[in-house]
């Protein structure tokens, strides 16, 4: 497994396997967010996991976790879901956790 900076100046990992320990990977904070939002991302060759802590339009905070597969589909779990505290031990566990709690899915045929 190798950590590198891609052409968009984002931290990424290549060589990640489904059984790679989730704790061995580091989320990085995404810059240029709205004033009240904080976002973290983990980009790998298996897809991207993101966590967004944001102020909703209704005046309360929410934490959302998303997973985008490399072939395009996207799952989003809203309602105080943070994959970093999910208890997932492997990358595949983390991805399965997001899919399990997702209340939105967009595009593609990935399962």
N, C-alpha and C positions, 0 to 999 in steps of 0.2 A: 504494500500500500504506500502511496506517495502523495504528499500534500504539495500543491502548486498553485500559482496564480494564473487564471485564464486570461484570454484576450479582452475581457470586460473588467479586469482588475478585481476579480472575485476569487476568494479562497476556494479551492476545490480539492477533491481526493479522487485519484484513479487507482485501480486495482482493488477496489472494495468488493468483497464477496458477501453473499447473503448472510453467512455465518460470522462475519467480522463483528467483533465486540462493539456495541453501540457506544460504550464508554470510552473507546479508543479514538473516537472522532470528536472534533471540536466545532461547535456552532460559532459563527462570527456575527458580530452586530452589523446590521445593514445601515449605512449612512443615508442621509437625505430623506428622512421620513417626516411626516407631518409632526408638528410640535408635540402633540400628546401621544404619539405612537412610538413604540420601540419594537424593532423586528430583528430576529436572528435567522440565519440561514445555514444549511449544511448541504453543499452541492457535491454529489458523488457520481461515479459512472453508473450507478443504479437509479439515479433520479435525485430530486431535491426535496429536502424537508425544510419547512419554514415555520416559525412561531411568531405570531404578531400579538402584542399587547396593545390594545387600542381603546380609545374613548368612542363609545357608540353614539349614534345620533340621538339616542334616548337618554344620554347623560350618565351612563355607567360604563365601567371598564369591562372588557372581555378579552380573553386569551383564546386565540385560534391557532390550530396547527393544520398545515397543508402538506400534501405530498404530490409532486408532479413526477410522473413516470417519464423515462427517457423517450418514449414514443408518443407523449402528449397528454394522456388523461391526467386529470387533477382531482384530488379528493380534499375536502375541507371539513374539519371538525370544529364547530364553534360552540361556545358555551363553557368557557374555562377549561379547555383541553390544551395541555402542554406536553408534547411527546417527550420532552427532556425529563419530566418527572413521572413518566408512564410505567417505569419498572422494566422496560424492554431491555433485554440483554444483548440481542444481536440486531443488526440493521434490518433483517427480515422481520424480526419481532416488532420493531418500531414502525415499519411500513404497514404491517398487518394491523397494528393498533390504530393508526390513523384511519385506515379503511374501515375498521370496525365501528369507530365512533363518528365517521363522516356523515354529515347531514346534507352534503352537496357533492355531486360528482359531475364533472364536465368532460365530455369527449371520449373518443377512443374505445378500444375493445379490451384493454388490459383488465385483468381480474384482480 
